[in-house]
Amino acid sequence: MALRSSWKGYLKLSLVSIPVKAYSAAASGGGEIRLNQLHAECNSRINYKKTCPIHGEVSTDQIVSGYEYSKGQYVIIDTDELDKLRTEDDKAINIDNFVPADAIDSIYASGKNYYLLPDGPVGQKPYAVVQQAMVDLKRNAIAQVVMHGKEQVVLLRPMDGLLSMSILNYDHEITKPATLESELTQQTVEPEELKLAKTLIDASTAKKIDFSRYKDVYTEKLTKLIEAKVAGQEIVAPPVHEQAQIINLMDALRQSVAKAHVTEPAKAAGKPPKKMAASVRKQPAAAKKRKSG
């Protein structure tokens, strides 16, 4: 099935103007299961009706948008009128500046992502030039564009021969870490604890992430639950896997490192990382005795 673009306009870099179209990076549907709201007494579907307090239920074509400028007083806003106020720049992705690839913290990501592609033959060459230049220089770009009726700030990144566009949250929309500093208490980090934590992180670090290995387990279980309920089967909870509680941080770190030492060879062709192996060898005798017991 051919994908349909969700936006068309221009990508502007100084005097360079490239016709582009945007495609949502989110796959349609995505396997999500939607549950309906029902009346508990009779299992009838709950309906949502749009009503006017004076005229009762109204159809969608009778609904307009308005802004409440005073209590109970509205001014009607027509989106077609808003389009008349837009300039050509409003219909373009205007690159403000370029930044290093790691310059923008992921906390600003809104989760809305698009792929930009050249719109027509005339855009192919300049698109390829800009995309390749960003790859070679390891640069991303910050730009602004009007989408979904709002001025958006976006991050442009070269990705697998394409340009991706991620909508960012504005600075004032982000809760700063300093707001939550009162929740933390000053802690003394012991050198041995820090060393073991680093060893564990080293052992758990992958050179490349295969994101396809992460599955939506919740949806899989929900599907099985629905199938079982439709078939009239009794729902039985699986047995609880009891795990010995470890209260001491050092014990927890040492056992975690030992566990990583066992599982890592399968990922690293039979050889645990040198740092990890060295750290395991240096464990105190008491720790080794606990582990073997």
C-alpha positions as CSV (number, residue, x, y, z in Angstrom):
1,M,0.0,0.0,0.0
2,A,1.4,3.4,-1.0
3,L,2.1,5.8,1.8
4,R,0.4,9.1,1.8
5,S,2.3,12.3,2.7
6,S,0.9,14.3,5.6
7,W,2.6,17.6,4.7
8,K,4.0,19.4,1.6
9,G,6.1,22.5,1.4
10,Y,9.7,23.6,1.1
11,L,12.9,22.9,3.0
12,K,14.8,26.2,3.1
13,L,18.5,26.7,3.8
14,S,19.4,30.3,3.1
15,L,18.7,30.8,-0.6
16,V,18.3,27.1,-1.3
17,S,14.7,26.0,-1.5
18,I,13.9,22.3,-1.8
19,P,10.3,21.1,-2.4
20,V,9.7,18.3,0.1
21,K,6.9,16.2,1.5
22,A,6.6,14.6,4.9
23,Y,5.6,11.1,5.8
24,S,4.8,10.0,9.3
25,A,7.4,7.7,10.7
26,A,4.8,5.9,12.9
27,A,3.4,2.8,11.2
28,S,-0.3,2.9,10.8
29,G,-2.1,0.8,13.4
30,G,1.1,-0.7,14.8
31,G,-0.7,-3.8,16.1
32,E,-2.4,-1.8,18.9
33,I,-5.5,-3.3,20.5
34,R,-8.2,-0.8,21.3
35,L,-10.7,-1.6,24.1
36,N,-14.2,-0.2,24.0
37,Q,-16.1,1.2,27.0
38,L,-19.2,-0.7,27.9
39,H,-22.0,-0.3,30.4
40,A,-21.2,-2.9,33.2
41,E,-24.9,-3.8,33.6
42,C,-25.7,-4.8,30.0
43,N,-22.4,-4.6,28.1
44,S,-23.9,-2.0,25.7
45,R,-21.3,0.3,24.0
46,I,-21.0,3.7,25.6
47,N,-21.8,6.5,23.1
48,Y,-20.4,10.0,23.0
49,K,-22.7,12.5,21.5
50,K,-21.9,16.2,20.8
51,T,-24.7,18.3,22.1
52,C,-25.7,21.9,22.3
53,P,-27.5,23.0,25.6
54,I,-30.1,24.8,23.4
55,H,-30.5,22.7,20.3
56,G,-29.5,19.2,21.5
57,E,-27.4,16.9,19.4
58,V,-25.5,18.5,16.5
59,S,-23.7,17.0,13.5
60,T,-20.0,17.6,12.9
61,D,-20.6,20.0,10.0
62,Q,-22.5,22.3,12.4
63,I,-19.5,22.7,14.7
64,V,-17.1,25.6,14.5
65,S,-14.1,26.7,16.5
66,G,-14.1,29.6,18.9
67,Y,-12.0,31.3,21.5
68,E,-13.5,32.4,24.9
69,Y,-12.2,35.9,25.3
70,S,-14.6,36.7,28.2
71,K,-16.9,34.5,30.3
72,G,-19.4,33.1,27.9
73,Q,-18.2,35.3,25.1
74,Y,-16.6,33.7,22.1
75,V,-15.0,34.9,18.9
76,I,-15.3,32.4,16.0
77,I,-12.0,31.4,14.4
78,D,-12.1,30.0,10.9
79,T,-9.0,28.0,9.9
80,D,-9.4,29.2,6.3
81,E,-9.0,32.8,7.5
82,L,-5.8,31.8,9.4
83,D,-4.4,30.4,6.1
84,K,-4.8,33.9,4.6
85,L,-2.4,35.3,7.2
86,R,0.3,32.8,6.4
87,T,3.3,33.8,4.3
88,E,5.3,31.5,2.1
89,D,7.8,31.1,5.0
90,D,4.9,29.6,7.0
91,K,4.7,26.8,4.4
92,A,8.3,26.0,4.7
93,I,10.7,24.2,7.0
94,N,13.1,27.1,7.7
95,I,16.5,25.9,8.9
96,D,17.7,28.2,11.7
97,N,21.1,26.6,12.4
98,F,23.1,23.4,12.4
99,V,24.3,21.7,15.5
100,P,26.5,18.7,16.4
101,A,24.6,15.4,16.2
102,D,24.5,15.0,20.0
103,A,23.7,18.7,20.9
104,I,19.9,18.2,21.6
105,D,19.0,16.3,24.7
106,S,16.4,13.6,24.1
107,I,14.2,15.1,26.8
108,Y,13.0,17.6,24.2
109,A,11.7,14.9,21.9
110,S,7.9,15.0,21.6
111,G,7.6,11.5,20.0
112,K,6.3,12.8,16.7
113,N,8.6,11.9,13.8
114,Y,8.5,12.2,10.0
115,Y,10.6,11.4,7.0
116,L,11.2,14.2,4.5
117,L,11.5,13.3,0.9
118,P,12.0,15.4,-2.2
119,D,8.7,16.3,-3.8
120,G,9.3,15.9,-7.6
121,P,12.4,15.6,-9.8
122,V,13.5,19.2,-9.2
123,G,14.1,18.5,-5.5
124,Q,16.2,15.4,-5.9
125,K,19.6,16.9,-6.5
126,P,19.6,19.7,-3.8
127,Y,18.1,17.2,-1.3
128,A,20.9,14.7,-1.9
129,V,23.5,17.4,-1.6
130,V,22.2,18.8,1.7
131,Q,21.6,15.3,3.1
132,Q,25.2,14.1,2.2
133,A,26.8,17.3,3.6
134,M,25.0,16.7,6.9
135,V,26.3,13.2,7.0
136,D,29.9,14.1,6.2
137,L,29.9,16.9,8.8
138,K,28.0,14.9,11.4
139,R,25.5,17.7,11.8
140,N,21.8,18.0,12.6
141,A,19.7,21.0,12.0
142,I,17.2,23.0,14.0
143,A,14.3,24.5,12.0
144,Q,10.8,25.9,12.4
145,V,7.7,25.0,10.5
146,V,3.9,25.4,10.9
147,M,2.3,22.0,11.3
148,H,-1.0,20.9,12.8
149,G,-2.0,24.6,13.1
150,K,1.0,25.4,15.3
151,E,4.5,26.8,15.0
152,Q,6.8,23.9,15.7
153,V,10.5,23.7,16.4
154,V,12.0,20.6,14.7
155,L,15.2,18.6,14.6
156,L,16.4,17.4,11.1
157,R,18.7,14.4,11.0
158,P,20.3,12.4,8.1
159,M,19.1,8.8,8.4
160,D,19.8,6.0,6.0
161,G,19.9,8.2,2.9
162,L,16.9,10.2,4.1
163,L,16.2,13.2,6.2
164,S,14.1,12.6,9.3
165,M,12.2,15.4,11.1
166,S,11.4,15.2,14.8
167,I,9.0,17.7,16.4
168,L,10.6,19.0,19.6
169,N,9.0,20.4,22.8
170,Y,9.7,24.1,23.5
171,D,11.9,24.9,26.4
172,H,9.0,26.2,28.5
173,E,7.2,22.9,28.0
174,I,9.9,20.9,29.7
175,T,10.2,20.4,33.5
176,K,13.8,21.2,34.4
177,P,15.7,18.7,36.6
178,A,16.4,21.4,39.1
179,T,12.7,21.4,39.9
180,L,13.1,18.0,41.5
181,E,16.4,18.4,43.3
182,S,14.7,18.5,46.6
183,E,13.7,14.8,46.1
184,L,17.4,13.8,46.2
185,T,19.6,13.5,49.3
186,Q,23.4,13.8,49.3
187,Q,24.9,10.3,49.1
188,T,28.5,9.0,49.5
189,V,29.5,6.8,46.7
190,E,32.0,4.2,47.8
191,P,34.9,3.5,45.3
192,E,34.2,-0.3,45.3
193,E,30.5,0.2,44.6
194,L,31.3,2.6,41.8
195,K,33.9,0.2,40.3
196,L,31.4,-2.7,40.3
197,A,28.6,-0.6,38.8
198,K,31.0,0.5,36.0
199,T,31.9,-3.2,35.5
200,L,28.3,-4.2,35.3
201,I,27.5,-1.4,32.8
202,D,30.5,-2.4,30.7
203,A,29.4,-6.0,30.6
204,S,25.8,-4.9,29.6
205,T,26.9,-2.5,26.9
206,A,26.1,-3.5,23.3
207,K,28.1,-2.3,20.3
208,K,24.9,-2.0,18.2
209,I,21.3,-2.1,19.2
210,D,18.8,-4.3,17.2
211,F,15.6,-2.5,18.1
212,S,13.5,-5.2,16.4
213,R,14.3,-7.5,19.3
214,Y,12.1,-5.4,21.6
215,K,8.5,-6.7,21.4
216,D,5.2,-5.3,22.7
217,V,4.7,-8.0,25.3
218,Y,1.6,-6.3,26.8
219,T,-0.3,-6.5,23.5
220,E,0.7,-10.1,23.0
221,K,-0.6,-11.0,26.5
222,L,-3.8,-9.0,25.9
223,T,-4.3,-10.8,22.6
224,K,-4.0,-14.2,24.4
225,L,-6.4,-13.0,27.1
226,I,-9.0,-11.9,24.6
227,E,-8.7,-15.3,22.7
228,A,-9.1,-17.2,26.0
229,K,-12.1,-15.2,27.1
230,V,-13.8,-15.6,23.7
231,A,-13.2,-19.4,23.9
232,G,-14.6,-19.4,27.4
233,Q,-11.4,-20.6,29.0
234,E,-10.6,-20.1,32.7
235,I,-7.8,-17.5,33.3
236,V,-5.1,-19.0,35.4
237,A,-2.2,-16.8,36.7
238,P,1.3,-18.3,36.0
239,P,3.3,-19.4,39.1
240,V,5.2,-16.7,40.8
241,H,9.0,-17.0,40.3
242,E,10.4,-16.3,43.7
243,Q,13.8,-14.6,43.8
244,A,15.9,-14.3,46.9
245,Q,15.9,-10.7,48.1
246,I,19.3,-9.0,48.2
247,I,19.4,-6.1,50.6
248,N,23.1,-5.3,50.5
249,L,24.1,-3.1,47.5
250,M,27.6,-4.6,47.3
251,D,26.1,-8.2,47.3
252,A,23.6,-7.2,44.6
253,L,26.4,-5.6,42.4
254,R,28.7,-8.6,42.8
255,Q,26.0,-11.1,42.0
256,S,24.9,-9.0,39.0
257,V,28.5,-8.9,37.7
258,A,28.8,-12.7,38.2
259,K,25.6,-13.2,36.3
260,A,26.8,-11.0,33.5
261,H,30.0,-13.0,33.5
262,V,28.0,-16.1,32.8
263,T,25.7,-14.7,30.1
264,E,28.2,-12.4,28.3
265,P,30.3,-15.1,26.5
266,A,27.3,-16.0,24.4
267,K,27.1,-12.4,23.2
268,A,30.9,-11.9,22.8
269,A,31.9,-15.2,21.1
270,G,33.0,-16.9,24.3
271,K,35.1,-14.1,25.7
272,P,34.0,-11.9,28.6
273,P,35.2,-8.3,28.5
274,K,38.7,-8.0,30.0
275,K,37.6,-5.3,32.5
276,M,34.8,-7.5,33.8
277,A,36.9,-10.6,34.1
278,A,39.6,-8.7,36.0
279,S,37.0,-7.3,38.4
280,V,35.5,-10.7,39.1
281,R,39.0,-12.1,39.8
282,K,39.6,-9.4,42.4
283,Q,36.4,-10.1,44.4
284,P,37.1,-10.7,48.1
285,A,37.1,-14.3,49.3
286,A,34.0,-13.8,51.3
287,A,32.1,-12.7,48.3
288,K,33.3,-15.7,46.3
289,K,32.2,-18.0,49.2
290,R,28.7,-16.4,49.2
291,K,28.4,-16.8,45.4
292,S,29.4,-20.4,45.4
293,G,27.0,-21.1,48.3
